[in-house]
Each structure stands twice: as C-alpha cells, then as structure tokens.
Amino acid sequence: MNEPRFNRLGVIGVGLIGASFALAFRERKLCKEIWGYSLSGNSAIKASELGIIDRKIDTIKEIGEGCDIIVVSTPVLTIPDILRELSLYVSKDTIVTDGGSVKNFVINAEKFFKYKNYVGAHPIAGTEKSGPEAGFSSLFDGSLCIVVETKNTSKKYLKRVVQIWESVGMTVEITSPETHDEIMAYVSHMPHTISFSLAFSVKDKLYNGKKLIKYAGGGFRDFTRIAKSDARMWTDIFLSNKGNVLKAIDDFQKSLEELKKMIENSSESDIFKFLDSSKRALLER
C-alpha cells in the first residue's frame, strides 16, 4: 500500500469530492503526483494553494495526455462533454471514472472511449459544504460507492475502477445506470427536494417582526442542513434525473396527502400507525 499504484492522478473538478479524492490518494500514497483542473480555474487555484494538488492544469488535453488515472467530479450536466473531450487524449493505460450522482449519461459516454477505459461511479459520501477547502481525506471511509456497468463495460476496467474506489475506503456495489438513478431519486435526490422546499416555504415568514427561521430548533436545523448544499450541483442533478425525481415527488405527495387527511380527521389511531410504520421502516433497514 505504501508503493504508488499510479504515476499521476488527474482531478477534473476540485470541489468537495475531487479534493477529498485527491487527499485520500495522497494520504494513502497511491500516486506520485496530483494534477487538478477546474472549469473556472478558481477551485484548482485554491486547491493548489492548499496543497491538495501539486499542479494546476489549464486544459483537459493536458490532463488526458498526462495522467494515468482521472476522476471527473464536476456538476452532472457538464460531465458528458468533459468525457467526450477527454476521450480524444487518453491512452489505453489510462483509467477514467467520475463521481456524478446521476448516471444516465454513462451508456453514451462509454462510446466515446475506444479503449473502453471509462467506468462511471457514484461515491455516496459528502457534506453540505462545497469547494476544495471542504475536502478531507476520510470523506469516503466506510461509505458506499455504486459503480455502474452496462453491456458494453469492459470487465478489465470495471475491476480496476472497483479497486480504485475501494482503495479510498469505500464499499462498492455494481448496478446498471438505470437502477442507480431510480434508487437515488428516492433516497438521495428526494430528501434534497424536501429540504430545499421546506427551507423555501419559511424563508419569508415572520413572527413579531422576526424571521420565523430564527426560532428553529435542532429538528429543523437537522432536517434543513442539506438545503445548504451547492445550488448549481443540485440544479444539475434534478434536471439530469428529471423523470425519476418527478416520480419520487409524486409518491411523496401521496404519502403527505394521506397524513394530511388523517390529521384533518383527527384520526389518532391512523396517525399513530402511519408514524410507527415509518419509524419501523428506518429501524429495520
């Protein structure tokens, strides 16, 4: 483990995920050098100043030609175009993966790579914070990473990408892009829609001339913590997984409407059963 497994890691998008991946690789001595590239250039400059990356790179071409492992961790809607450009420059010895939380683009993206050396992944780890300064080396420890496989995925590179995500402390499961996106709509994207919506619903409400949110206790703060997440990232996620997110919203609205009717009817036993059933579902997972 102390010997470098790679010569040079290239990180495209040095925000929370990209910076944490770089730090995890550095701490575990899995590569000799780390290059970083960001769409605006700002996060790569900051990451370089913080010592997260060894060198700020100005073009995707340089990353593609100069690195033997590349991780793309930019907003989801930008990933397909980045992969298309990247595919022009990587050699057969380069391994490419990404950290996008929607995977419906993977089937097309695989076609860009003549060596089939791109395999999509989604590390299910993060915080509400963003930027390279939010990164930390243990972000992925003990968390789940979903690596996606299609009928065209290379078994050779699939195995290597699984090993890479395991090497930064993650447990890996393999599934299809379609299954991944449906699952994430319910257990990841939907919680964010609810949290953002709740925060939005009270943001302008006042009591005695003070914003209602000032009276919020721990429950409200815990529930709305993820509404502090990056707005650009989540706009991309909602739009790129639109169909699944809308279905999840419909199912949630039905559930909320059921509870609303129980409260309207003062149905104590039904409310209790609803709450208890919800609690048990969480305890049994």
N, C-alpha and C positions, 0 to 999 in steps of 0.2 A: 504493500500500500504506500510505502514511502517513496518508491520509484515513480517518476512521472509516467502516466499512461499515454499522455498526448504531448506533442511538442507545443502547440499553441491553440488556446481556446479563443474563439471569436464570439462576442456577445453583441447581438443587434437589438438595441433597446435596453439601456442600462437603468431601468427603473427598479422597483422593489424586487421583482422576480429575477431579472437579469443580473442585478447587483448581488443578490443573495446567492445565485448560482455561481457567479464568479468567486465570491468569498468562500463558498463551500469547496470549490475546486482548489482554491489557493490553500485553505487550511488543511486539506487532505493531501496536498502536494500531488495532484492528479495531472498537472501540466507544468510546463516550464515558463510559459508566458501567457498573458491575457490581453487581448485587444478588445476595444469597445467602440461601437458605432451607434449613434442615435440620430433619429430623423431630423431633429432640430439642431443637434450638436451640443445642446446645453447639458443634458444629463451625462453625456460622455466626458465633457469638460469637468463637471463636478466629480464624476467617478474617478477621473484621473487625479484630481486634486486630493481626493480622499484615499488614494492608493488602492482602490478597488480594482482598477485595470492598470496595466503597465503602459499602455499606449492608446491614445485617441486616434481612431481611424476615420478618414473623411469620405470614403466611398465603400459601397457594398462590394465592388470588384476587388478591392484590396483584401477585404475580409474573406471573400470566396477563394481567392488565389493563395492567401497566406496562412489560412488556419486549417487544422485537420479535424477540429470539432467546432460546430457552430450552433448556437442556440438563439432562436428568434423570439423575443419577448416584447414585441410592440403591440399596440392596440389591434384587436382582432381583424378589423376591416382592412388594415394595412398589410397583414401577413401574406396574403396570396401574391400581391405584386412584388413584395420583397423576395419571396421564394422563387418567383419566376425569374427575377433578375439574378438572384444568387445562383440559380441552376446553370447559368451561362459560364460560370467561372470555376465551379468546384471540380475537383478531380475525383476519381473513383475511390480514393483513400480517405476522402472527407466524409464525416458523418454530420448530418443536419437534422436537427429536431426543433421543436418550438414549444412554447408554454401557453398557447392560446386556450381560453376556456370554452371556445366553440370549435367544433372540428369538422363542420360540413364542407369545408374547402379542401380537405385532405385528399379526396379522390382525384380532383383535378390537379392539385399541387404535385402529387406523385408523378404525374405525366410529364412535368417539366424536367425531371431529373433522369437523364438517360442511363445513369448507373443505379437507379432506384435506391439511392442512399439518403433519401429523406424519409423520416418516420415521425408522424405527429404525436404529440403528447400533451397532457394537461396535468401539471402538478397542483393538486388540490391543497394549496397552502397559501397563506397570505395574511395581510392585516388591512385595516382601513387606511393605512399610511401609504404614501407613494414617493417616488424619487429615489435616487441612488443612496441618499443618506438614510433611508428607511431600511435598507438591506442589512441582513445579518446572516452569518454562516450556518446557523442552526435552523433556519426557517423551515427546511424540508424534513427535518428529523422526525421519523415516526409517522409521517403523513402519507396519504395515498396518492399515487400518480397513475393516471389512466393513460396507457399507450394504445393508440388506435391502429387497427390492422384492417386492410381491405384485401380483395382478391389479388391485387397487384403488388402488395407489400413484399419486399424481399425478406425472406426468413433470416438471412445473414445479418442485415442491418437492423431488423427488428430485435434480434437477440442483443446486438451491441447497444441499441438505444435503451432497452430494458436495463442492461448492466449499468449504463451511464446514470440513469435516474436512481437506481439502487445505490450507486456509489456516493450519492449526496445524502443518503439516509432515508430514502423513500421505499415504501412497499408498492409494488407495481401490479396492476391488473390490466389485462388486454381485452379490448372490446372493439366494436365497429364504431365508425364516426356517428352513424345514425342513432345507435343505442346510447352513446355518450351524450349526445345533445339532448335527447329526450330526458334522460336521467337528470342532467344538470339543470334543465329548465325548472324542475320541481324542487331540487334540494339545494341549488346554489343561486340560480337566477331569480327564482320566485321570492326567496327571502329578501333579496335586494329590492325587488319591486315593492314589496310591502313596507320595508323600512324607509325607503325614499318617499313613498306615498304618505306614510304616517307623519314623517317629518314635515312634508309639504302641507299637510292638512292643518297643522297647528302653527305654522311659522308666522302667520299674521294675526293670530288670535290674541286678544288682550284681556287682562283681568286687573281692575283698579289701575289702568294705565300702564301696566307692565306686561311684557310678553309672557304668554302662558308657559312657554318653554322654560322660563326661569324657575317655575315651581316643580319641574320634573324631578322625580326621584330616581333611584337606581334602576328600577324596572324599565322606565322609559329610556334612560341612558344606555342600558344594555341592549335594548331592542333596536335602538336607532344608531348604534355605534357604526354599523356597516354603511349607513347613509353618508358617512364622512368619506367614503371611498371615492376614487377618481371618477369624475363625471364623464370625461372623454372615453375612458375604458368601458364604462358601463353603458354608455350610449351605443357603442360599437357592439357590445355583447347582446343587448336587447334587439338590435336591428338584425344582426347576423344569425340569431336563433329565433327569429320572429314567430314562426309558426308554432314551435314548441312552447315559447313563452306565453303566447296568447292562449293556448290550450290550458296551460297551468293556471293562468289568471282566471279563466272561465271556471275551472274546478274549484279554485279558492273562493271565488264569488259565490258559488253554490253553497259551499260549506259555511261561509259567513252569513248568507241569507238564512240558512237553517237555524243558526244560533240566534240571529236577529228575531226570527219568528217565535222561538222558544221564550226569549226574554219578553217580547210583546205579549205573549200569552201567559206570562208568569208561571211557566211550566217548570217547577222546581226539579222534579224527577228527571225530566228530559235534559235540562241544563246539566244536572249532575252527571248523567250518563255520558253526555257529549264531552264534558271536561275530563271525566275519569278515563274514558276511552282514549282520548288524545294523550293523556299522561301515560297510560299503559303502553301506547304505541312507542313512545320515546324511551321508556324504561326497558322495553323488550328488544330494542334494536341491537 
